[in-house]
Amino acid sequence: MAVNKDPILKRCRYLGISPMVMGIAKESNRNPKANARKKVSEYGAQLKEKQKLKFIYGMMEKPFRKYFVLASKMEGKTGDNLITLLESRLDNVVYRMGLALTRREARQLTCHGHFTVNGKKVDIPSYRVSVGDVVALCEKSRSSAKFKEVVEQTQGRTVPLWLTADKEAFSATVTRLATPEDIDYEAETHLIVELYSK
């Protein structure tokens, strides 16, 4: 399995996103406008937007391209569908419900089989949740000091409106699918559509 080992703060600065989006409560001391001097071409802007989404969700090119193809076959705007598909990944849901500090950690915990969907253990981070699904921490993992510590640290994190989280039961219910209005970063998905449509 390929792993992206880029330094998070350096990559966030290049892509113009806050480290808080990645779950890191740390800011870089360097000038954020240092990269703004260069004139970016149309292709460069499109590529940067694609790199941004891939970096946020911790994905490589091949699976990201598959999501785009799937989004283009769905009804509605392709860019909006892409966001919906990315947000409905199990590792993202685990991060959003506050049971992991970062999406990278959520991916690892999911791979280790710590979570269930509708009572069945799922260890595939890319598993797509549907409306009505209940994502919960396994019974064995609930007594773990690690998860109690994570829940305390993520206490102030806002749970998105499309999830109904029960932190005491270590679970969350998907009440609806996510929309572009629900995300906590700016995404110009039309640039990604234009890039892949060439």
N, C-alpha and C positions, 0 to 999 in steps of 0.2 A: 504494500500500500504506500503510495507516494505521500510525503509529508512536506508541507510548506514551512521552512525554517527561517524565513525572512525575519529580521528584527522588527518587532511590532511597532515601536515608536517611530522608527525610521520610515517604515512603509506607510504608516498613518499620515506622517508629514508629507510624503510624496503624493499620496492619493487625496490629501485634503480632508481627512476625516478625523474626528475626535477619538482619542484612545478609549473614551468612555463607551463608544459603540462596540468596542472589542471586549469590554468588561474590565478594562485596566484603568484604575483611578490614579493616573499619573500623567503629567503634562511634560512635553519637551521644552527645554529652555531655549532652543534655537529659534531663529526668526522664521515664523510660518510663511512669510512672503518671499523666502529665499528662492523658491522654484518659480515664482510668479514672473520673473524677469524674462523667461523664455517665451517666445510666441508659439502657441500650440496650434498645430494644423487641425483640420476637421477630423482626419483619421486619428490623430493623436488624442483628441478629446474623446472620440468614440472608444478607442482602445483603453484609455484610462478609466472610463466608466465601467467597462467590462471587468478590468483588473480590480476595481474597487469592490464590486459585488462578489467576485471570486474570492477575494481576500477576506471580506467580512464573514462569509459563510464557510471559509476554509475548503474551497473546492479547486480541483484541477480542471484543465480545459475540456477533457472528454466528457465527464459527467455534466459539466455546466452546459455544454453544447446540446446534450441530450435533453436537459431541462428546457432549453430554448426551443428545440424542435417540438417537444410536447406542448409548450405554451402556445406555439404558433398554430397548433391543431385545435386548440380549445376555443370556445366562443368568447368574444370580447377582445379587448386590446391585448396584444402579445406581451407588451411590457408589464402590464398589470398582472397578467397571468403568471409571468415569470416570478414576480415578487411573491405571489400567492404560493407557488410551488416551493420556492426556497424557504419561506416562513413555515411551511407545513412539514418540513423535515423533522424527524424525531429529536435529533441533537439540538436543533434550534428551539424546539418546544421545551426541552429540558432546561436550556439556558434561560428562556423567557419566563419559566415558572419559578426561577430562583433556586434551582437545585444544583447549579454549577456556576462558578465565578466567570468563566469564559466559554465561548463556543468550543474551543479546542478541548477544554476539560470535559465539557458535556459530551463531546464525541468519544473521548476515551472512556468515560464512565458508562456510556451506552454500549460500547464494544465489550466492556467487561460484564455486561448482563445485569446491571443494577436496576433496570426499569422494566415495567410491564405496560402493555397497552390492552385495555379491557381484560385485565387479569392474566394475560399470556405474556411470558418473558420475550422481549424483542431486543436483539443485540446488533441491529443494523442501523447505523446512524442516519442513513438516507431513507429510512422507512417513512412513508407519507401518511400522516394522520388525517382522519376525516372528521366531519362534524359529528359530535356525539361521543367521540372516543375519549376514554379516561386514561390519562398517562399517570402512572404512580410509581413510587419507589418500592422495590421488592421488600417483602416482610423482613428478610434477613438483614438487609442494609439499613433498616430504620433505626436500629439501636447503635449504629456506627457514630462515633464521635465526629468523624469527618463531615457527615451530612448535617449534623446538628450545628456544627461550626459554620458551614456554608450558608445555612438558612439564616443564622444570626447576621452574617456579613452581608447578605442580600436583602435584609429586612427593608431597607429604604428603596429598593428597586421597584419601579412601577411595573405591574403585570399588565400586558396589553389587554384591550377590551375584548378581544376574541377568545380569551382564556378566562376560565373561572377557577382560580387557584385556592386550594385549601392547604395552607402551609403546615397545619397541625397534623393533617393526614398524609402529608407529603404527596399530594396528588393535584391534578388539574384536569378540567373538562374542556374540550374544544367546543365552544358554543357556536362559532361560525368560522369561515375561512378568513385569513388575514387579507387586508387590502393595502395598497400603497400609502393610505392615510395613517395606517397603524404603525409604520416603521419609524424608528428614532434617528434616521439619517436621511440626507437628501439623495435621491436617486433619479437620474435622468435616463430612464429605461429606453426612451425613444432612440437614444444614441446607440444603444446595444442592438436594437432592432435594425437600425440603419447599417451598422457594422456587419451583422450577419446576413443582411439582405444583398450585399454586394456580390 
